[in-house]
Amino acid sequence: MAIETVIGKRALKLELDGGTVDGKQKVVNKTYNNIKLDAVDENIHTCGALLSTLQNKSLLQVKKVEETIIREV
């Protein structure tokens, strides 16, 4: 039985600094869906960094979120 993996969906997630609450850092997430499946990581990061400049909060991390389909072939 051969197995194949295919990327189903891709999203860009920004983690922003929401300040401190009870001594712990609060993280605010902004997610942008429907990222092109052939987009390279460098372009995704650049886009995330540029989008973060439109936010009131400071950028902590840029993340790429992928949903992968595993199926038999």
N, C-alpha and C positions, 0 to 999 in steps of 0.2 A: 504494500500500500504506500503510494507516494503522497506526500503532503506538500501543499503549495500555500504560501502566504501572500496576500494582496492587501495593499493599503486601501482601506475603505473611505476614511475621512481624515482630514488634517485640520488642526486649529492652532492659532497663535495665542498664547496666554501670557499676559503681563502680570507680574507680582509687584504690587506697589506698597510703599511704606505707609501704613495706616496709623503710625504712632505707637505709643505704649499704653497698654491697659493692664492694670494690676501687676506691673513689673514685667509683662511679656509683650513682645512685639506683635502688633496686629498687622496681618497681611491682607490687602485688598486685591482681589483678582478681577481682571478684565479679560474676556475671551472673545476672540475674533474667529469665526468659523468660516468654512469653505475656502481654505487656503489651497492653492493649486498643488496637486499631487507631485508635480515635477519641480516645485520651488526648492532651491538649494538652501542649506542651513544658513549660509552667510547672508543671503537676501532676506530670509525670515528674521534673523537677528537685527539686521539694519532697519527693516520695516518696524519691528517692535520698538527699537530705540527711538525712531522718529515719532511713532505714535505716542510714546511716553512723554514726549515734550509737550503734548497737548493736555496732559493730565496735571492736576494740582499737586499730586503726591509724587514722591521720588521713586524712581525705578529701582527695584531690588534684583529682579531676574526676568529674563525672557525665556519662555518655554515653548517647545513644539510638542503638541499632543496629537498622537496618531491612534486611530482605531484600525486594527489589523484583522483581516478575515483569514481564518485557517480552514483550508478545505482539502478534500481528497481529489486527486486527479486521476 
